Amino acid sequence: MDEQSVPSNTKISLLSASMSDSSALQLLPFLAAFLVLWILSLAFLTKRYSRLRLPPGPPALPILGHLHKLSLDPHKSLQSLSRTYDPLMFLKFGSIPVNVVSSPEMAKNILQKHDQNFAWRSPPVVQRVLHKYPSIALSQPDPAWRSIRETCATQLFAPTKIKSFQPIIFEEIRSMLRSIDADGQQKSCARSKLHAASSNIISRMTLGKNLQMNESNSTANASSHLTNLLVESIELSSIFNVSDWVPWLARMDLQGCERKSKVLGGKLQKVWTEIIDERRQYRNIIGPERKNTDFLDILISAFEAKDSVLEYEKITPILYDIFAGGTDTSSITVEWALAELISHPSKMKRVQDEIDEVVVTPGL
């Protein structure tokens, strides 16, 4: 067949096919190079990890590691894997190596006997952006961290301090029960009421007044009140952020966590600054004889003694950790316990009988 007898559209298709073949041939060296690099890196990492005598674990995929092993209920997935491998199991989430502990004895061994070896870790993107200075939970175990931990342990969490806070705890629990009782037959959201009660307990322990009083004095609008900002920050911190597990993707901020954290961190810092400024003004009016009546006073006194210029950014991560750690975890734990009791009527009846026998309720 000569060239003149070939239809024009056939010529175009033949030309495009030859161009696509040429492009594919040009890509082959790059694909081969990528494959070689991937095999070399896999061999290097395998050799490196084999030297460390790591705990057993399933085979990992490139880039993903063991992320594909996690379902929508990751705790169940980890429990299933631990049954197959070991109570101490090695996994990789993305490019981050992780040791998964599934037994109380092993957890005690790691968290108590070898805690210094496992305490060094990089903070997640959200926490790193929210706070200028590291928080208690994610700071490295240096002298500054030990000093803050000691202050918290002696001035807030000591048994004598907790005992002195019992009237506050009982009052807020009664207030929550009255609120539930006032709802009558209407549905009550357990988490919101538990969250409000635990937030007020923490606020009265650390700031000397409940959150509603702080928010009524704030110049910010309702969306920037401390309660709403804390809930938003906890929800943002709980997102599975790909940037934490695949660091070379962090610059892209695929889920927008870093961008949201910058906005949220600015709002949080403004609220904390208002609270601290108000307290410092009050301390100046009262004078040097004022005693450290709550934890915020103790923190301000401690940092004023160390720094000629008080940096609020050093105090705010400590306050954030106390609020976030004391409200969200407590609320979810109680909510989970209530859900389990509702699902098991016989256990619920047993708890109710025990309360009737032990607890004397003079009235709400």
Backbone torsions as a table, in degrees:
resi	resn	phi	psi	omega
1	MET	NA	126.5	179.7
2	ASP	-83.1	170.8	-174.3
3	GLU	-65.8	-33.7	-176.7
4	GLN	-69.7	-26.8	-177.8
5	SER	-82.8	-8.7	179.3
6	VAL	-83.9	127.0	178.8
7	PRO	-59.7	151.9	-176.2
8	SER	-64.3	-39.4	-178.9
9	ASN	-66.5	-29.8	177.2
10	THR	-69.7	-37.7	177.2
11	LYS	-61.3	-43.6	-178.9
12	ILE	-63.2	-43.2	-179.3
13	SER	-65.8	-39.0	178.0
14	LEU	-64.4	-39.0	179.9
15	LEU	-65.8	-44.9	179.9
16	SER	-65.4	-36.2	178.9
17	ALA	-64.8	-41.2	179.3
18	SER	-67.2	-35.0	178.0
19	MET	-67.6	-41.0	179.4
20	SER	-66.0	-37.5	176.7
21	ASP	-63.5	-39.6	179.0
22	SER	-65.2	-40.1	179.0
23	SER	-65.5	-39.4	179.4
24	ALA	-64.8	-39.2	179.1
25	LEU	-65.7	-35.9	179.3
26	GLN	-68.1	-30.0	-179.3
27	LEU	-78.9	-19.9	-176.2
28	LEU	-56.5	-46.0	178.9
29	PRO	-59.6	-38.8	179.5
30	PHE	-66.3	-42.4	178.5
31	LEU	-65.0	-39.1	178.8
32	ALA	-65.6	-41.0	178.9
33	ALA	-64.1	-42.3	178.9
34	PHE	-62.2	-41.4	-179.6
35	LEU	-64.3	-41.1	179.1
36	VAL	-64.9	-45.0	179.3
37	LEU	-62.0	-40.5	-179.2
38	TRP	-65.2	-42.0	179.7
39	ILE	-65.6	-41.3	179.4
40	LEU	-64.7	-44.1	179.6
41	SER	-64.9	-39.2	178.8
42	LEU	-64.4	-41.2	178.9
43	ALA	-66.6	-40.2	179.0
44	PHE	-63.1	-46.7	-178.9
45	LEU	-65.8	-39.3	178.7
46	THR	-62.0	-43.2	178.9
47	LYS	-66.0	-40.1	-179.7
48	ARG	-64.1	-47.5	-178.6
49	TYR	-68.3	-31.9	179.5
50	SER	-66.5	-30.7	177.9
51	ARG	-67.8	-29.2	-175.5
52	LEU	-78.1	-6.8	-177.9
53	ARG	52.7	56.9	-176.9
54	LEU	-74.1	158.9	175.6
55	PRO	-63.1	162.7	-179.5
56	PRO	-68.1	158.4	178.3
57	GLY	-172.3	166.4	-179.2
58	PRO	-73.3	161.8	176.1
59	PRO	-62.0	144.3	-177.4
60	ALA	-104.4	153.0	175.1
61	LEU	-94.1	153.3	174.2
62	PRO	-60.8	143.7	177.8
63	ILE	67.0	-55.5	-176.9
64	LEU	-73.0	-29.9	-173.7
65	GLY	68.3	-118.5	178.2
66	HIS	-112.3	16.5	-179.0
67	LEU	-60.2	-30.6	-179.8
68	HIS	-68.7	-13.6	178.8
69	LYS	-81.6	-12.3	-176.7
70	LEU	-92.2	133.0	177.2
71	SER	-97.0	-168.4	176.1
72	LEU	-68.5	-18.2	172.9
73	ASP	-112.3	81.2	-172.9
74	PRO	-61.1	-30.9	180.0
75	HIS	-65.1	-34.9	176.9
76	LYS	-71.1	-37.5	178.4
77	SER	-63.9	-43.3	179.7
78	LEU	-66.3	-36.9	177.8
79	GLN	-63.9	-42.3	179.3
80	SER	-64.3	-42.1	179.2
81	LEU	-65.2	-38.8	-178.9
82	SER	-65.1	-31.2	176.3
83	ARG	-67.5	-33.3	-179.1
84	THR	-78.4	-36.4	-173.3
85	TYR	-106.6	-80.1	-173.2
86	ASP	-165.7	154.7	174.4
87	PRO	-59.0	-26.0	171.6
88	LEU	-112.1	114.4	-169.3
89	MET	-131.4	142.1	179.0
90	PHE	-101.2	127.6	176.4
91	LEU	-133.0	164.5	172.3
92	LYS	-125.8	119.6	174.8
93	PHE	-98.5	102.9	-171.1
94	GLY	69.4	-119.7	177.2
95	SER	-108.1	10.6	-177.7
96	ILE	-98.8	120.3	176.8
97	PRO	-73.2	139.1	-175.6
98	VAL	-136.7	134.7	169.9
99	ASN	-101.3	123.6	-178.4
100	VAL	-104.2	122.5	-178.3
101	VAL	-108.0	129.0	-174.4
102	SER	-124.8	13.0	178.2
103	SER	-132.7	145.2	179.6
104	PRO	-59.8	-38.9	-178.6
105	GLU	-64.8	-43.2	179.7
106	MET	-68.3	-38.3	178.4
107	ALA	-63.5	-41.7	177.9
108	LYS	-63.3	-39.5	-179.6
109	ASN	-63.7	-40.0	-177.9
110	ILE	-80.0	-44.6	-173.5
111	LEU	-78.9	-21.6	-178.7
112	GLN	-109.5	-50.8	-175.1
113	LYS	-79.1	-38.2	-175.6
114	HIS	-120.1	33.1	-174.9
115	ASP	-63.6	-35.4	-178.7
116	GLN	-66.1	-30.3	179.6
117	ASN	-72.5	-25.6	-176.1
118	PHE	-109.1	4.1	-175.1
119	ALA	-82.4	-20.6	-177.3
120	TRP	-81.4	118.6	-179.3
121	ARG	-155.6	157.4	179.9
122	SER	-88.1	132.1	-179.6
123	PRO	-69.1	148.9	177.0
124	PRO	-62.2	161.5	-176.8
125	VAL	-57.9	-44.8	-176.5
126	VAL	-60.4	-47.9	-178.9
127	GLN	-67.6	-35.0	-179.8
128	ARG	-67.3	-33.5	-179.0
129	VAL	-84.4	-34.6	-177.6
130	LEU	-63.3	-36.7	-173.4
131	HIS	-122.7	136.5	176.9
132	LYS	-68.6	-39.5	178.9
133	TYR	-108.9	153.1	-178.6
134	PRO	-64.3	150.0	177.2
135	SER	-87.1	174.7	-179.6
136	ILE	-63.7	-43.8	-173.3
137	ALA	-66.1	-30.6	-172.4
138	LEU	-117.6	7.9	176.3
139	SER	-75.0	154.3	174.3
140	GLN	-77.5	150.8	-175.3
141	PRO	-74.2	68.4	177.6
142	ASP	-102.5	178.3	-178.6
143	PRO	-57.3	-38.4	179.4
144	ALA	-63.1	-42.1	179.3
145	TRP	-63.7	-42.0	179.6
146	ARG	-63.6	-37.9	179.5
147	SER	-64.9	-43.4	179.6
148	ILE	-66.5	-43.1	178.1
149	ARG	-60.4	-40.9	179.9
150	GLU	-65.3	-40.8	177.8
151	THR	-62.4	-44.3	179.4
152	CYS	-64.8	-42.1	-177.0
153	ALA	-65.6	-38.5	-175.6
154	THR	-88.4	-30.7	-172.8
155	GLN	-103.5	-10.5	-177.6
156	LEU	-130.8	-41.2	-173.0
157	PHE	-105.5	1.7	178.6
158	ALA	-64.7	146.3	-178.2
159	PRO	-54.1	-39.2	179.4
160	THR	-66.0	-37.2	178.2
161	LYS	-67.7	-45.5	179.3
162	ILE	-59.7	-39.5	178.6
163	LYS	-64.5	-37.8	179.3
164	SER	-68.9	-21.7	179.5
165	PHE	-88.1	-2.9	-176.6
166	GLN	-57.1	-42.3	177.2
167	PRO	-57.8	-38.1	178.3
168	ILE	-64.8	-44.8	-178.4
169	ILE	-62.8	-46.0	-179.8
170	PHE	-62.9	-40.0	-179.3
171	GLU	-64.2	-42.7	-179.5
172	GLU	-70.9	-34.6	176.8
173	ILE	-65.9	-42.4	177.3
174	ARG	-61.9	-41.7	178.9
175	SER	-61.4	-39.6	178.2
176	MET	-66.4	-42.6	179.8
177	LEU	-65.1	-38.4	175.7
178	ARG	-62.2	-39.6	179.6
179	SER	-64.0	-41.6	178.1
180	ILE	-66.3	-41.5	179.7
181	ASP	-64.1	-34.8	-180.0
182	ALA	-68.5	-23.5	178.4
183	ASP	-70.0	-21.0	178.0
184	GLY	62.5	-127.3	-178.5
185	GLN	-83.5	-4.2	179.8
186	GLN	-73.7	157.7	179.1
187	LYS	-72.5	140.7	177.2
188	SER	-117.3	139.1	176.2
189	CYS	-87.2	106.9	-174.9
190	ALA	-61.6	-43.2	-173.9
191	ARG	-64.3	-43.7	-178.0
192	SER	-64.7	-39.1	179.5
193	LYS	-70.9	-41.1	176.6
194	LEU	-64.7	-39.2	179.6
195	HIS	-64.9	-42.8	179.3
196	ALA	-63.8	-43.0	-179.2
197	ALA	-65.1	-48.1	-178.7
198	SER	-67.1	-35.2	177.6
199	SER	-64.6	-41.7	179.1
200	ASN	-67.5	-37.2	177.1
201	ILE	-62.0	-48.2	179.8
202	ILE	-63.9	-40.8	-178.8
203	SER	-64.3	-42.5	179.7
204	ARG	-69.7	-31.2	177.1
205	MET	-71.7	-37.9	-173.9
206	THR	-98.8	-36.9	-174.6
207	LEU	-109.0	-9.0	177.2
208	GLY	85.2	0.1	177.5
209	LYS	-157.1	161.1	-176.7
210	ASN	-76.5	169.4	-173.7
211	LEU	-66.0	-31.8	-179.4
212	GLN	-61.7	-37.8	178.2
213	MET	-68.2	-39.0	176.5
214	ASN	-63.6	-42.0	-176.4
215	GLU	-73.1	-30.8	178.4
216	SER	-67.9	-27.0	178.6
217	ASN	-89.4	-8.4	-175.7
218	SER	-78.3	146.2	177.2
219	THR	-87.2	-6.4	-178.1
220	ALA	-79.4	159.0	176.9
221	ASN	-77.3	173.8	-172.3
222	ALA	-59.3	-35.7	-178.2
223	SER	-67.7	-17.8	179.7
224	SER	-106.9	15.1	174.9
225	HIS	-70.2	154.4	-173.5
226	LEU	-59.0	-41.2	-179.2
227	THR	-57.9	-50.3	-178.2
228	ASN	-66.0	-38.5	-179.9
229	LEU	-67.2	-38.6	178.4
230	LEU	-64.2	-44.4	178.7
231	VAL	-62.0	-43.7	-179.5
232	GLU	-63.8	-40.9	-179.2
233	SER	-68.5	-38.0	177.9
234	ILE	-64.9	-42.8	178.2
235	GLU	-64.3	-39.8	179.8
236	LEU	-67.4	-37.4	179.8
237	SER	-69.4	-25.0	-177.4
238	SER	-85.4	-5.9	178.6
239	ILE	-69.5	138.1	175.1
240	PHE	-74.8	99.0	-175.8
241	ASN	-92.0	117.3	-177.9
242	VAL	-59.3	-31.8	-177.7
243	SER	-62.3	-26.1	179.3
244	ASP	-73.3	-27.6	-173.2
245	TRP	-106.2	-22.2	174.7
246	VAL	-125.2	82.7	-170.6
247	PRO	-56.5	-30.9	-178.1
248	TRP	-71.6	-6.9	173.3
249	LEU	-95.6	-2.2	-173.8
250	ALA	-61.9	-36.8	-178.7
251	ARG	-60.5	-30.6	-178.4
252	MET	-75.3	-26.1	-178.5
253	ASP	49.4	57.9	-171.3
254	LEU	-57.7	-34.7	-177.0
255	GLN	-99.7	2.1	178.0
256	GLY	72.5	14.9	-177.2
257	CYS	-65.7	-40.9	-179.7
258	GLU	-65.4	-43.1	179.3
259	ARG	-62.3	-45.6	179.4
260	LYS	-65.2	-36.0	-179.3
261	SER	-65.9	-37.5	178.8
262	LYS	-62.8	-43.8	178.9
263	VAL	-66.1	-46.8	-178.4
264	LEU	-65.8	-39.4	179.2
265	GLY	-62.3	-38.3	177.2
266	GLY	-63.8	-41.7	179.0
267	LYS	-66.6	-43.4	179.3
268	LEU	-62.0	-43.3	-179.1
269	GLN	-63.2	-36.9	179.3
270	LYS	-64.9	-42.6	179.8
271	VAL	-66.5	-46.7	179.3
272	TRP	-60.9	-39.4	-180.0
273	THR	-62.2	-40.8	177.3
274	GLU	-61.0	-44.4	-178.9
275	ILE	-63.8	-45.3	-177.8
276	ILE	-69.4	-40.2	178.1
277	ASP	-60.5	-44.2	179.2
278	GLU	-60.9	-41.8	179.8
279	ARG	-67.5	-40.8	-179.3
280	ARG	-66.4	-37.7	176.3
281	GLN	-63.2	-41.2	178.7
282	TYR	-65.5	-39.3	178.0
283	ARG	-63.2	-37.7	179.3
284	ASN	-67.7	-34.2	179.1
285	ILE	-71.0	-43.9	-178.6
286	ILE	-66.6	-40.0	179.2
287	GLY	103.6	178.4	-174.9
288	PRO	-67.8	-17.3	-178.8
289	GLU	-78.0	-6.3	179.5
290	ARG	-60.9	133.4	179.0
291	LYS	-88.6	159.7	176.3
292	ASN	-78.4	92.8	-173.3
293	THR	-83.8	-22.7	178.0
294	ASP	-143.4	-179.8	-171.8
295	PHE	-68.7	-34.1	178.3
296	LEU	-62.3	-41.6	175.7
297	ASP	-59.1	-43.4	-179.1
298	ILE	-63.2	-42.4	178.7
299	LEU	-64.5	-45.1	-179.6
300	ILE	-61.7	-45.1	179.2
301	SER	-61.3	-41.7	-178.5
302	ALA	-64.6	-43.5	-177.6
303	PHE	-77.6	-31.9	175.7
304	GLU	-65.3	-32.5	178.9
305	ALA	-70.0	-27.9	-177.1
306	LYS	-92.1	-38.7	-173.7
307	ASP	-113.0	135.0	175.1
308	SER	-68.3	-32.8	175.0
309	VAL	-116.4	116.4	-177.1
310	LEU	-71.4	123.4	176.8
311	GLU	-98.6	112.3	-177.4
312	TYR	-62.4	-28.2	-177.3
313	GLU	-63.3	-18.9	178.0
314	LYS	-81.4	-26.2	-178.5
315	ILE	-86.6	-38.7	-171.6
316	THR	-62.0	-38.0	176.7
317	PRO	-63.2	-32.1	178.9
318	ILE	-67.3	-47.2	178.7
319	LEU	-62.1	-40.3	-179.7
320	TYR	-62.2	-44.1	-179.8
321	ASP	-61.3	-41.4	-178.6
322	ILE	-65.4	-43.7	179.8
323	PHE	-69.2	-49.9	-176.7
324	ALA	-65.5	-42.6	-179.0
325	GLY	-73.4	-27.9	-176.5
326	GLY	-91.6	-16.2	-176.5
327	THR	-103.1	-54.3	-173.3
328	ASP	-66.5	-47.3	-177.3
329	THR	-64.9	-41.8	179.8
330	SER	-63.7	-44.9	-178.5
331	SER	-62.3	-45.7	-177.6
332	ILE	-67.7	-37.6	179.8
333	THR	-63.8	-45.8	179.3
334	VAL	-66.3	-40.8	178.8
335	GLU	-61.7	-42.6	178.5
336	TRP	-63.0	-42.0	179.4
337	ALA	-63.2	-41.4	178.2
338	LEU	-64.1	-40.9	179.4
339	ALA	-63.6	-39.8	178.7
340	GLU	-66.5	-39.2	179.0
341	LEU	-66.4	-39.7	178.5
342	ILE	-64.8	-34.8	-179.8
343	SER	-74.9	-16.5	-178.7
344	HIS	-128.5	85.0	-174.9
345	PRO	-55.4	-35.4	-178.8
346	SER	-65.0	-40.4	177.0
347	LYS	-67.8	-37.5	177.4
348	MET	-61.6	-43.6	179.1
349	LYS	-62.7	-39.6	179.4
350	ARG	-63.8	-42.4	178.5
351	VAL	-64.8	-43.4	180.0
352	GLN	-62.2	-41.9	178.2
353	ASP	-63.9	-39.7	-179.6
354	GLU	-66.7	-39.7	177.8
355	ILE	-63.8	-42.1	178.9
356	ASP	-63.1	-32.9	-178.7
357	GLU	-78.5	-35.8	-170.4
358	VAL	-99.8	-43.8	-170.9
359	VAL	-91.7	131.5	174.2
360	VAL	-100.8	116.4	-177.6
361	THR	-107.4	102.2	-178.3
362	PRO	-71.3	-10.0	-179.1
363	GLY	130.8	147.3	-179.5
364	LEU	-80.9	NA	NA
